[in-house]
Amino acid sequence: MILITAAVLPAILLWLYTCKKDTHPEPMSQMFKAFLYGALICVPVVYVEQSIGVLLFGPEGTPSTLTGSTAQAFLVAAVPEEAFKLLALWLILRRNPYFDEHYDGIVYAVCVGLGFATIENLGYVLMHADAWLAIAVSRALLAVPGHYAFAVFMGYYYSLYHFGQKSAKNLLSIFFIPVLAHGCYDAFAMSGSVEPVLGGISFILLIYLCIKMHKNARQKIQAQVDRDRRML
């Protein structure tokens, strides 16, 4: 129970923070459905990532160069994961009568993202039970908030496009901004495993990226909240 709590608690706290910003809260059933979709897509994502890894790096499925680890970050992790998250978000919102405010896109995207992050976090913590505390703490500070930020970006642009700002830039940003953020995050996180000399530099860059991502995510949250207030 301690391990499970450590794995799940970060997602709960981020979900509560997101809900607190919503002046017209979404139905719990809809948010749970989005969370469940996010959790369920972990199954196909694993198979797709494994298949791409084998195609790119052979039977071992692991890179041995910095170029390889960067390709893994973007093509094996970021693209499939964000693609399935977007599919889940679209399935949730395409006929959702409660999707009537700009901030709602962020709420539902965050529920999807945290559903995915929770299952991923459980896997890491339970598979490394001998070092669960270090894994849980590091992922609570970096990985889970990372998925949260990617989700905020996706939901932000999804709402912009849905509520009338139907430019090609906004349409492409729904997918490619989360992929870019996710890919850069994983590239910094993975580079130390193939180039140990760069490990320290990569970690500093990773922390800097996380700070910038969350600052930008907060700005996007506030922008959508302000848009909805002006519509009242």
Backbone bond lengths (Angstrom), bond angles and torsions (degrees), N, CA, C in turn:
res aa  C-N    CA-C-N  psi(-1)  N-CA   C-N-CA  omega(-1)  CA-C   N-CA-C  phi
1 M - - - 1.461 - - 1.530 111.21 -
2 I 1.338 116.28 -35.36 1.466 119.74 179.09 1.524 109.94 -64.19
3 L 1.330 116.50 -44.47 1.463 120.90 179.92 1.528 110.89 -63.32
4 I 1.322 116.29 -43.96 1.465 120.67 -178.90 1.532 110.23 -64.68
5 T 1.326 116.35 -43.04 1.466 120.65 178.60 1.523 111.14 -61.64
6 A 1.332 116.15 -43.38 1.464 120.69 179.60 1.525 111.25 -62.38
7 A 1.323 116.61 -33.23 1.462 120.94 -179.01 1.519 112.51 -78.27
8 V 1.331 116.95 -34.03 1.463 121.85 -172.83 1.527 112.80 -91.50
9 L 1.335 117.29 -31.09 1.469 121.49 -172.45 1.529 113.74 -56.77
10 P 1.337 121.11 -43.30 1.471 119.30 -179.54 1.524 113.13 -57.29
11 A 1.334 116.80 -40.59 1.461 120.23 179.49 1.523 111.17 -66.28
12 I 1.319 117.01 -39.38 1.472 120.66 179.22 1.520 110.61 -62.50
13 L 1.328 116.78 -44.13 1.467 120.83 -178.83 1.528 111.37 -64.33
14 L 1.326 117.16 -41.70 1.462 120.36 178.79 1.528 111.22 -68.63
15 W 1.334 116.75 -35.63 1.462 120.30 176.39 1.527 110.47 -64.65
16 L 1.330 117.36 -43.24 1.465 121.17 178.73 1.526 111.42 -62.01
17 Y 1.324 115.82 -40.40 1.470 119.82 177.78 1.530 110.42 -62.07
18 T 1.323 116.61 -42.57 1.459 121.20 -179.98 1.525 110.80 -64.19
19 C 1.321 116.22 -44.52 1.470 120.51 -179.94 1.529 112.02 -64.75
20 K 1.319 116.00 -34.47 1.468 120.25 -178.46 1.525 111.29 -62.61
21 K 1.323 116.66 -29.04 1.459 121.16 -179.00 1.530 112.53 -79.84
22 D 1.322 117.20 -12.74 1.459 121.83 -175.03 1.521 110.36 -86.47
23 T 1.323 116.93 112.19 1.472 120.38 -178.92 1.528 111.96 -73.24
24 H 1.331 117.07 -22.14 1.469 121.88 175.03 1.524 107.75 -126.29
25 P 1.328 117.36 84.69 1.479 121.68 -172.35 1.521 113.14 -56.09
26 E 1.313 114.80 144.44 1.457 121.80 177.06 1.527 110.26 -77.36
27 P 1.334 117.59 154.19 1.467 119.90 177.71 1.525 110.86 -59.41
28 M 1.318 115.65 137.23 1.461 120.83 -179.11 1.529 111.17 -57.57
29 S 1.333 116.42 -36.37 1.466 119.91 -179.03 1.528 111.38 -62.99
30 Q 1.335 116.75 -38.50 1.465 120.63 179.98 1.524 111.17 -71.05
31 M 1.319 116.51 -39.58 1.464 119.55 178.82 1.527 110.77 -67.72
32 F 1.318 116.79 -38.88 1.463 119.90 177.74 1.530 110.36 -65.58
33 K 1.329 116.18 -38.74 1.467 120.30 178.08 1.529 109.98 -61.00
34 A 1.336 116.69 -43.15 1.461 120.67 178.70 1.524 110.83 -64.37
35 F 1.334 116.54 -41.69 1.468 121.15 177.36 1.527 110.50 -61.38
36 L 1.332 115.99 -43.01 1.461 121.03 -179.89 1.525 111.10 -64.20
37 Y 1.322 117.34 -42.01 1.461 120.57 177.04 1.524 110.24 -59.98
38 G 1.338 115.71 -42.46 1.456 119.87 178.51 1.513 112.37 -61.86
39 A 1.323 115.71 -37.90 1.468 120.09 178.28 1.528 111.07 -69.65
40 L 1.332 116.74 -42.02 1.465 120.91 -175.75 1.524 113.29 -67.68
41 I 1.333 116.78 -30.92 1.467 117.61 -178.21 1.523 111.94 -69.73
42 C 1.326 117.92 -10.40 1.468 120.32 176.31 1.528 111.12 -58.30
43 V 1.343 116.95 -33.14 1.469 120.84 -177.07 1.527 111.30 -64.79
44 P 1.342 119.39 -57.60 1.470 117.71 179.07 1.529 112.82 -65.54
45 V 1.332 116.75 -32.19 1.470 119.66 -179.96 1.526 110.95 -59.55
46 V 1.335 116.77 -42.52 1.471 120.51 -179.45 1.521 110.42 -59.01
47 Y 1.327 117.14 -46.16 1.470 120.79 -178.18 1.530 111.32 -67.24
48 V 1.328 117.10 -40.76 1.458 120.30 179.66 1.526 110.17 -65.68
49 E 1.324 116.71 -43.79 1.469 119.86 -179.40 1.526 111.36 -64.45
50 Q 1.314 116.42 -41.55 1.456 119.27 178.38 1.524 111.40 -63.07
51 S 1.314 116.50 -41.22 1.467 120.96 -179.67 1.528 111.26 -65.03
52 I 1.322 116.91 -44.40 1.462 120.41 179.07 1.529 110.06 -65.54
53 G 1.337 116.52 -39.92 1.455 120.60 178.84 1.517 112.02 -60.20
54 V 1.322 117.12 -41.94 1.471 121.20 178.75 1.522 110.39 -66.84
55 L 1.342 117.18 -41.37 1.464 120.50 179.20 1.530 111.75 -62.69
56 L 1.327 116.51 -38.81 1.462 120.21 -176.21 1.528 113.34 -83.39
57 F 1.335 116.34 -37.12 1.469 119.38 -169.53 1.531 114.26 -123.88
58 G 1.326 117.44 7.61 1.447 119.78 178.76 1.517 113.28 86.66
59 P 1.332 116.51 -172.69 1.475 121.18 -174.80 1.528 113.88 -55.44
60 E 1.328 116.92 -34.27 1.476 119.10 179.89 1.519 111.23 -68.48
61 G 1.328 116.08 -33.14 1.460 120.35 177.55 1.504 114.66 71.69
62 T 1.348 117.41 18.77 1.463 120.35 -178.93 1.522 110.25 -128.02
63 P 1.341 117.81 140.00 1.467 121.07 -179.15 1.530 111.49 -80.72
64 S 1.329 115.20 160.70 1.464 120.21 178.36 1.526 112.14 -126.26
65 T 1.328 117.31 1.41 1.460 121.42 179.76 1.527 109.49 -128.13
66 L 1.328 115.55 165.44 1.462 120.01 178.26 1.523 110.90 -64.44
67 T 1.320 116.21 -38.58 1.468 119.75 176.34 1.529 110.45 -62.34
68 G 1.321 115.21 -40.94 1.461 119.54 179.29 1.513 112.40 -65.41
69 S 1.331 116.90 -42.42 1.467 119.58 -179.32 1.533 111.03 -67.16
70 T 1.333 116.50 -32.95 1.469 120.12 176.46 1.524 110.42 -68.53
71 A 1.337 115.95 -41.60 1.469 119.85 176.12 1.525 110.33 -62.48
72 Q 1.320 116.35 -40.24 1.462 120.07 177.64 1.523 110.85 -62.50
73 A 1.321 116.19 -42.10 1.464 120.68 -178.98 1.523 111.77 -59.15
74 F 1.326 115.68 -44.22 1.461 119.37 -176.26 1.530 112.98 -86.71
75 L 1.324 116.95 -50.38 1.470 120.76 -170.45 1.521 113.68 -84.59
76 V 1.331 116.83 -32.61 1.462 119.91 -179.17 1.518 111.24 -89.30
77 A 1.337 117.23 -38.25 1.461 120.54 -175.26 1.527 113.18 -101.56
78 A 1.330 117.22 -64.06 1.464 120.57 -169.19 1.526 113.53 -63.43
79 V 1.322 117.26 -49.77 1.476 119.60 -175.25 1.537 112.26 -63.94
80 P 1.339 119.42 -52.69 1.473 118.02 179.80 1.533 113.20 -62.47
81 E 1.336 117.05 -43.82 1.461 119.19 -176.47 1.522 111.99 -64.57
82 E 1.330 116.84 -45.31 1.461 118.71 -179.29 1.525 111.28 -71.55
83 A 1.328 117.53 -30.10 1.471 120.17 177.04 1.534 110.79 -64.89
84 F 1.316 116.64 -45.30 1.465 119.46 179.54 1.530 111.51 -70.26
85 K 1.317 117.30 -33.96 1.467 119.33 175.02 1.524 110.72 -63.52
86 L 1.328 116.06 -42.16 1.467 119.49 178.66 1.520 110.95 -64.65
87 L 1.327 117.18 -40.16 1.458 120.26 176.06 1.525 110.83 -59.91
88 A 1.329 116.78 -44.84 1.467 120.88 179.01 1.523 110.65 -62.89
89 L 1.340 116.93 -42.24 1.461 120.24 179.78 1.518 111.10 -64.15
90 W 1.324 116.67 -41.89 1.463 120.27 178.55 1.529 111.02 -62.57
91 L 1.322 117.06 -41.89 1.464 120.50 179.24 1.524 111.19 -63.09
92 I 1.322 116.48 -35.40 1.463 120.89 179.52 1.526 111.86 -72.15
93 L 1.326 117.04 -38.77 1.464 120.30 -169.27 1.526 114.82 -98.41
94 R 1.321 119.00 -14.13 1.465 119.89 -170.40 1.524 112.71 -61.97
95 R 1.326 118.40 -33.29 1.466 120.68 177.81 1.528 111.04 -131.29
96 N 1.294 115.54 34.27 1.468 120.37 -176.50 1.532 109.57 -91.40
97 P 1.327 118.67 110.69 1.471 120.55 -177.99 1.528 112.88 -68.44
98 Y 1.324 116.86 -14.98 1.467 120.48 -179.44 1.527 112.56 -87.11
99 F 1.320 116.31 -6.14 1.464 121.16 177.46 1.527 107.94 -83.12
100 D 1.340 115.66 79.65 1.456 120.50 -173.28 1.528 113.14 -129.04
101 E 1.322 117.66 8.70 1.459 122.09 177.38 1.526 110.12 -137.06
102 H 1.324 115.99 154.18 1.459 120.26 -179.56 1.533 112.20 -58.27
103 Y 1.320 116.42 -41.22 1.463 119.46 -176.11 1.524 112.41 -68.25
104 D 1.326 116.98 -21.73 1.469 120.23 -178.44 1.523 112.08 -60.17
105 G 1.328 116.71 -35.58 1.461 119.17 178.98 1.510 111.73 -59.39
106 I 1.327 116.25 -39.65 1.464 120.76 177.73 1.518 110.38 -68.02
107 V 1.326 117.17 -42.77 1.472 120.78 -179.06 1.528 110.75 -57.95
108 Y 1.321 116.67 -50.51 1.466 119.54 -176.92 1.530 111.88 -70.46
109 A 1.332 116.96 -37.01 1.465 119.48 177.05 1.520 111.07 -64.12
110 V 1.321 116.43 -39.31 1.465 120.65 177.99 1.527 110.58 -65.26
111 C 1.327 117.20 -40.78 1.468 119.73 177.67 1.530 110.75 -60.81
112 V 1.332 116.78 -43.14 1.469 120.64 177.15 1.524 110.18 -63.01
113 G 1.332 116.35 -49.00 1.458 120.61 -177.96 1.513 113.08 -62.09
114 L 1.329 116.49 -40.13 1.464 119.49 -179.90 1.526 111.52 -74.48
115 G 1.333 117.42 -28.99 1.464 119.25 173.33 1.516 110.61 -62.11
116 F 1.330 115.48 -44.77 1.460 120.46 177.31 1.526 110.67 -64.03
117 A 1.344 116.23 -47.68 1.469 120.85 -177.14 1.521 111.99 -62.78
118 T 1.328 117.23 -34.15 1.466 120.44 -179.38 1.524 111.33 -65.04
119 I 1.330 116.48 -47.04 1.471 119.72 179.00 1.517 110.49 -64.93
120 E 1.323 116.67 -42.77 1.463 120.34 178.14 1.525 110.51 -60.84
121 N 1.336 116.04 -42.23 1.459 120.98 -179.31 1.524 111.32 -65.83
122 L 1.325 116.22 -41.85 1.471 120.06 177.34 1.526 110.30 -59.03
123 G 1.323 115.91 -42.31 1.459 119.76 179.94 1.517 112.02 -61.08
124 Y 1.327 116.56 -46.77 1.467 120.23 -179.27 1.527 111.66 -64.32
125 V 1.318 117.04 -45.78 1.465 120.89 -176.46 1.526 111.11 -67.26
126 L 1.326 117.40 -44.15 1.459 120.13 -177.73 1.526 112.31 -72.56
127 M 1.321 117.51 -32.52 1.463 120.39 179.67 1.535 112.11 -76.00
128 H 1.324 116.48 -19.79 1.460 120.73 178.89 1.535 109.21 -119.66
129 A 1.318 114.67 51.07 1.468 120.35 -174.62 1.522 112.53 -60.71
130 D 1.351 116.94 -27.37 1.458 119.61 -179.31 1.525 112.00 -71.38
131 A 1.327 116.81 -21.79 1.469 120.89 178.78 1.527 109.73 -128.71
132 W 1.330 115.24 36.36 1.459 120.59 -171.55 1.524 113.05 -61.11
133 L 1.322 118.13 -36.09 1.469 120.22 -175.48 1.527 111.01 -65.52
134 A 1.334 116.20 -47.01 1.461 119.60 179.30 1.526 111.11 -63.26
135 I 1.336 116.07 -41.50 1.465 120.34 178.92 1.526 110.73 -64.55
136 A 1.329 116.43 -45.85 1.458 120.94 -177.55 1.524 111.67 -63.28
137 V 1.335 116.11 -43.18 1.464 119.99 -178.53 1.523 110.85 -67.13
138 S 1.337 116.73 -46.92 1.469 119.57 -177.97 1.525 111.04 -63.33
139 R 1.322 117.22 -40.42 1.459 120.03 -179.41 1.522 111.86 -74.16
140 A 1.330 116.91 -31.10 1.460 120.40 176.65 1.531 111.31 -66.22
141 L 1.330 115.72 -31.65 1.460 120.42 -178.32 1.523 112.98 -88.45
142 L 1.336 116.95 -24.87 1.462 119.58 -172.90 1.531 113.63 -123.22
143 A 1.325 117.87 -62.27 1.468 120.78 -169.80 1.530 113.20 -66.75
144 V 1.331 117.22 -50.45 1.476 119.33 -177.85 1.529 110.73 -65.25
145 P 1.344 119.31 -47.00 1.470 118.62 174.23 1.528 112.81 -60.90
146 G 1.347 116.35 -28.09 1.460 119.05 175.79 1.512 111.43 -63.40
147 H 1.331 117.27 -48.84 1.468 120.59 177.20 1.532 110.53 -61.21
148 Y 1.305 116.23 -34.68 1.468 120.53 177.30 1.528 110.36 -61.68
149 A 1.335 116.74 -47.58 1.468 120.43 -179.44 1.520 111.33 -64.21
150 F 1.340 117.15 -42.54 1.467 119.70 178.31 1.535 109.91 -58.34
151 A 1.322 115.62 -40.06 1.470 120.88 -178.95 1.526 111.35 -66.96
152 V 1.320 116.90 -40.47 1.465 120.42 178.07 1.522 110.13 -59.27
153 F 1.339 116.73 -44.57 1.461 120.27 179.08 1.532 110.84 -60.90
154 M 1.342 115.82 -45.88 1.463 119.74 -178.92 1.525 111.06 -62.62
155 G 1.320 117.31 -47.09 1.456 120.90 -178.76 1.516 113.04 -66.17
156 Y 1.310 116.32 -34.66 1.467 121.34 179.32 1.529 110.48 -61.50
157 Y 1.319 115.98 -53.20 1.469 119.01 -177.31 1.530 111.96 -72.06
158 Y 1.340 116.85 -30.42 1.461 120.35 176.20 1.530 109.41 -60.11
159 S 1.333 116.74 -45.54 1.464 120.69 -179.72 1.520 111.72 -67.95
160 L 1.332 116.82 -41.93 1.467 118.73 178.60 1.518 110.46 -55.73
161 Y 1.329 115.52 -47.34 1.459 119.40 -178.41 1.526 111.28 -67.74
162 H 1.313 116.33 -42.98 1.471 120.83 -177.14 1.523 111.81 -63.36
163 F 1.327 116.80 -39.38 1.463 120.21 -174.19 1.530 113.13 -94.67
164 G 1.325 117.12 26.66 1.460 118.96 166.59 1.507 117.85 118.02
165 Q 1.325 118.58 -19.53 1.467 119.53 -179.65 1.538 108.60 -87.93
166 K 1.331 115.10 68.68 1.470 121.43 -169.58 1.528 112.51 -87.70
167 S 1.314 115.58 56.58 1.453 120.26 176.08 1.529 109.61 -88.71
168 A 1.337 115.78 158.35 1.462 120.13 176.56 1.521 110.75 -62.34
169 K 1.327 116.38 -34.57 1.464 120.85 179.55 1.524 111.08 -60.89
170 N 1.327 116.92 -47.84 1.467 119.98 -179.93 1.524 111.31 -65.98
171 L 1.337 116.55 -38.80 1.464 120.26 179.69 1.525 110.74 -62.15
172 L 1.315 116.65 -47.70 1.462 120.44 -180.00 1.521 111.78 -68.05
173 S 1.330 116.51 -33.10 1.464 120.81 -177.85 1.522 112.49 -66.67
174 I 1.334 117.19 -26.53 1.467 120.30 179.28 1.518 110.60 -53.91
175 F 1.326 116.12 -40.04 1.468 121.31 -177.82 1.525 112.88 -100.19
176 F 1.324 117.31 -45.83 1.457 119.66 -168.51 1.531 114.30 -78.02
177 I 1.322 118.84 -27.46 1.470 119.27 176.16 1.531 110.70 -67.28
178 P 1.354 119.54 -47.98 1.470 119.10 174.08 1.525 113.17 -59.86
179 V 1.329 117.06 -39.37 1.471 120.01 179.21 1.520 110.57 -63.46
180 L 1.327 117.10 -43.07 1.464 120.54 179.62 1.527 110.88 -62.84
181 A 1.338 116.47 -46.59 1.468 120.10 179.49 1.522 110.95 -63.71
182 H 1.319 116.36 -44.87 1.466 121.92 -178.73 1.527 110.39 -65.45
183 G 1.326 116.76 -44.38 1.451 120.58 -178.77 1.520 112.49 -63.75
184 C 1.327 116.62 -43.16 1.469 120.31 177.77 1.523 110.78 -64.44
185 Y 1.333 116.50 -41.56 1.468 120.39 177.88 1.525 110.34 -57.83
186 D 1.323 116.54 -51.48 1.470 120.05 -177.51 1.526 111.67 -67.83
187 A 1.334 117.30 -34.79 1.463 120.03 179.42 1.526 110.75 -61.76
188 F 1.327 116.54 -44.08 1.469 119.94 177.41 1.527 111.08 -66.74
189 A 1.336 115.95 -40.32 1.464 119.97 -177.79 1.525 112.24 -68.31
190 M 1.345 117.09 -33.25 1.461 120.87 -174.83 1.523 113.66 -90.73
191 S 1.309 117.62 -20.41 1.465 119.75 -171.25 1.527 112.85 -62.71
192 G 1.327 117.02 -33.19 1.456 120.08 -179.45 1.516 113.69 -63.50
193 S 1.336 117.40 -24.70 1.469 120.48 -178.34 1.526 112.54 -74.74
194 V 1.346 117.17 -22.31 1.470 120.10 179.71 1.530 112.22 -109.68
195 E 1.338 116.29 -21.57 1.465 121.51 177.63 1.527 108.03 -132.97
196 P 1.340 117.70 80.67 1.470 121.14 -175.56 1.520 113.99 -54.89
197 V 1.338 117.52 -31.12 1.465 120.44 -179.95 1.522 110.81 -62.49
198 L 1.332 115.88 -32.51 1.460 120.62 -179.47 1.530 112.77 -86.27
199 G 1.325 116.38 -2.00 1.463 119.85 -174.76 1.509 113.81 -55.15
200 G 1.332 116.88 -48.31 1.467 120.97 -178.81 1.510 112.15 -64.87
201 I 1.340 116.36 -43.27 1.468 120.30 179.14 1.524 110.37 -64.30
202 S 1.317 115.33 -42.84 1.471 119.87 -179.93 1.520 111.14 -62.19
203 F 1.330 116.52 -38.32 1.464 119.64 -179.73 1.528 110.56 -66.24
204 I 1.313 116.95 -40.88 1.468 120.44 177.36 1.522 110.21 -62.50
205 L 1.341 116.07 -43.85 1.465 120.31 177.67 1.520 111.57 -63.04
206 L 1.325 116.15 -36.48 1.460 120.61 178.66 1.525 111.16 -64.30
207 I 1.315 116.52 -44.74 1.466 120.36 178.58 1.525 110.54 -63.20
208 Y 1.330 116.17 -43.04 1.465 120.36 179.10 1.535 110.17 -61.34
209 L 1.340 115.77 -44.35 1.463 120.00 178.66 1.520 111.20 -60.10
210 C 1.325 117.05 -43.90 1.466 120.66 -179.50 1.528 111.45 -61.96
211 I 1.310 116.83 -41.59 1.468 120.85 178.86 1.528 110.20 -62.43
212 K 1.332 116.25 -46.21 1.460 120.15 -179.87 1.529 111.42 -65.91
213 M 1.335 117.04 -40.23 1.463 120.11 179.36 1.516 111.58 -61.18
214 H 1.319 116.30 -44.88 1.464 118.74 -175.34 1.521 111.98 -74.94
215 K 1.314 116.60 -29.77 1.459 119.05 172.93 1.516 109.64 -64.75
216 N 1.325 116.66 -44.13 1.455 121.36 178.59 1.525 111.69 -66.22
217 A 1.335 116.52 -38.67 1.469 120.36 178.31 1.527 110.90 -62.66
218 R 1.334 116.92 -43.05 1.471 120.04 177.96 1.521 111.19 -62.09
219 Q 1.335 116.51 -39.11 1.459 120.16 178.54 1.523 110.93 -64.44
220 K 1.311 117.04 -39.77 1.465 120.75 -179.84 1.528 111.06 -69.34
221 I 1.323 116.75 -38.61 1.460 120.53 175.77 1.526 110.26 -60.06
222 Q 1.327 116.05 -48.07 1.461 120.11 -178.60 1.520 111.22 -65.30
223 A 1.321 117.24 -36.82 1.464 120.48 178.99 1.524 111.27 -62.05
224 Q 1.325 117.11 -41.50 1.465 120.06 179.57 1.528 111.61 -71.48
225 V 1.320 116.60 -38.56 1.469 119.97 176.15 1.527 109.86 -60.51
226 D 1.326 116.73 -43.58 1.468 120.95 179.85 1.524 111.32 -65.53
227 R 1.337 117.22 -38.51 1.473 120.07 177.75 1.529 110.08 -60.49
228 D 1.311 116.41 -43.79 1.462 120.31 -178.34 1.532 111.18 -67.24
229 R 1.313 116.83 -36.58 1.471 119.03 178.25 1.515 111.25 -65.45
230 R 1.321 117.18 -37.12 1.455 120.30 179.92 1.538 111.74 -68.84
231 M 1.337 116.26 -22.29 1.464 120.53 -179.95 1.524 112.89 -81.65
232 L 1.333 117.01 -12.82 1.464 119.86 -177.27 1.535 111.05 -70.25
